[in-house]
Amino acid sequence: MEQVHLQLIEQLVQRFSQADNTPLYLKFAETVKSAVRSGVLPQGNILPGERDLSQLTGVSRITVRKAMQTLEDEGVVTRSRGYGTQINNTFEYSLKEARGFSQQVVLRGKKPDTLWVNKRVVKCPADVAEQLAILADSDVFLLKRIRYVDEDAVSVEESYVPTELIANADDIGVSLYDYFRSQNIIPQRTRSRVSARMPDSEFQSHIKLETAVPVLVIKQVAFDPQNRPIEYSISYCRSDLYVFVCEE
């Protein structure tokens, strides 16, 4: 058995020994997700079979099977008959945390990067102005970039930011939120709406897809501690590489 699997078994046994009311299959699934985030389980790794996992952890095969179904439903693994259960190349992104894309990527043991398409001042559209609580046609920065996780292009993002919040757009590097913090602007919380659609020609001009997978559209407003909107973003994300979570 691979060393990474021995580490996983150890973590599972430790988690099962903790006395709380969490169902065993959720403890199992949560431990696998944690191992993926921390890099213990690399992308593409093939997990041991249900029988081995059951015997080595002391839980029933039904529990293992239910945990694997949960992980598959969340996009963490892919199961196929005759091949096994494989860790997907996915990025789990929290809609609850106001940490920003880059920080969440780093916290999950991955490498973020950004390719800027443009940084320019535009007149704020009426629907965006409503989200930012400013007047329509006010000057705002439109920041458009392609997001990468471990060198894979995963999303195209457009952000609208009131001009008074950005002294010099050229100072924004990989992370807009890092720039905000350097200016003592602290993102406190977010409000998000998620929908889906098929990729259009503009999306595919930035991110080449071998097959047409659905695109998740995440519209999000970020607020500072005074509940002031500081950013309205629209992210177009590859559904085969993203898993979005919103946990209490």
N, C-alpha and C positions, 0 to 999 in steps of 0.2 A: 504493500500500500504506500502511496506517495506521502512524503512528509507533510504536505499541506493538508492531506486528509486526516492524518493523525492529530494535527493541530485543531482541525475542525471538530473531530470526535471529542477531544479534551474540552473544548469550549462548550460543546453541546451537553456533555455530562455535567459540567459546572453549572450551566444554565438550568438544567432539569432539577438540580439539587436545591435551587433557590425556592424558598417557600412563598409562593404568591398564588393568586387565583387565575393567572394566565393559562389558558389551555395549552397542553403539551405541544400540539401541532403549531401553535403560534410562537411558542418559545423556540421551536425548531426552526421555523421560517425566519424569525427575527435574528437568530444566531447566524444563519447562512448569509443573510443580507449584511450583517455586521462584518462577517469575514470577507465578503466581497468589497465592502467599502474600505476596509483596512488594508486590502491587498493580500490577505492570507490566501484567498481563492482568486487566482488570476482569471481574466476573461478567456473563454475557450476551454477552461478546465472541465474534464468529465468527472462527475461525482461518482462515488461508489454506488452500487445497486441498492435497492430498497432492502433486500434481505440482509446485506452486510451492515447497512446503517442501523437496521433494527437490532441486530445481534450485538453490535459494538456499543450502542447507546442504551440498550435495555428498554426501548419503547417498542410498541407494536408496529407491525408493517402498515396497519391502517393509519396510524399516526404519521408515519413517514410519508405515506402516499398522500394524505391530506395536506401535509406541509408542502410537498412538492407541487401539488395542484395550486396551492396558494401562491407559491413562488412563480409558477408558470403564468397564472392569471395576472400577476403584477409585472410580468416581463423580465423577471430576474433570470429565469432559466428557460431552456427549450428541451422538451422531452420527445424522444422519437424511439419507436420500437426497433430493437436490434442495434441501436447506437448508444442509448443511454441518456443521461441528463447533463446538459452542458450549460455552463455559466455564460449568459449573454453579454454582449458588448453594449451594455446600457448604462445610462447615467440617471440616478435617482435624484430628482430636484424637488425640494420642498417649497410648496406654495405658501406655507405659513411663515417661514423664516425670512426676515428682512436683511439677509446677508449678501445678497447679490450672487450672480452666476459664478464669478471667479472664485470667491471664497468657498462656496459650496463645493465646487469641483475640487479644490485643494483639500478641504476637510474629508473628502471621500477618497483621498490618495491618488487623485488623477491630476493631469496637467492641463490647465486652461490656456487658451490663446484667443486672440481677436484679430481679425483682418478688417480694418476700417474701410467702409465704402465711401462715406462722407461725413463731415461735421460742418453743418452750415446753419445759418439763421434763416428762418422762414416765418411767414405769418401763420399763426395758430389756427387750425381748422376749428369750426364751432364745436364739433363733438369732442375734440381733444381739450378745448378750452373749458368745457363743462367739467371734465374729469380733473383738470388742474385748478379749477376754481379761479380762472382768470378771464379777461375779456377776449372774445373772439377777435382774431387778427392782431393780437398782441405778438410781439417778437418772442420766439422760442428757438432754442437749438434743436435741430433734428439730427440725431446721432444714429447712423445706420452702420451695422457691422455684421460680419459673419462670425459665429462662435464655434470654437473648436474644443474638443475633449480628447486628449491623447492623440492629437493630430487628425482626428476625424471631424469633418465639418458636420455639426449637429443642428444648427439653427441660424436663421437670419432674424436680426432684431432691430427694431426701430424704436428709439426713445425720444420723447419730447420733454425738454427741460426749460423752465423759465430762464431767460438770459441772465437775470441778476444772480443766479446760482452758479454760473460758470464764468470765472474771470478770464480764462484762456483755454479754449477747447483743445489746443495743441498739448496742454499739460495732461490730458486724459490718456492714460496708457491702456493696459489690458482691461482694467476695472473702473467703471464709472463710480461705483460705490467707494472704492479706495480714494478716488479724487474727492468725492463728497466729504469723506472723513478728514482729508487733509485740509479742507476748508471749514472744519468744525460743523459740518452738516451731517447729522446722524440719522440714517434710515431706521425707523422704529418698527413699522409694521407695513404689511401690504394687503391689498384687496385684489382678488383675481377672478377672472372669468375664463373658462376653457371651452373651446369648441373644436370641431374637426372639419377638414375639407381635403380635397385632392390637390396636389401641388400644381401651381400655375407656371407659366413660362418664365416669369421673373424669378420665382424661387429656384427653378431648375437651372437658370442662368448662373446662379451663385453656388448651388449645391447640385452636383451631378448625381443622379440616381440611376442605378442599373434597372430597377423596376419601380413603378409608380406606387409608393407607399403613401398612406394618408399623412397629412400634415396637421399637427396640433397647433391651434392658434390660441395663445395665452395673452389676454389683455390684462395689464396689471398697473395699479396705482400704488406708488410708494409714498409713505407719510413720515414726517419727522416727529420728534417727541411732542411738538405743539399741535399735532394733527394737521399740519400743513402739507398739501400735496407737493412733492418735489420732483416726481418723474411719472410720466405715463408711457408705458412701453407696450409694444405689440411684438410678440415673438412667434415666429413660424418654425416649428420644431419637428424634426423627423420622428415619427411615432415608433420606428423600429429601434431607435437609440435612446429614447427618453422614457422615463417612468416618473410621473408626477404624483406626489403624496401630499396630503394635508391632514395632519394628525393633531388631535387635541393633546 
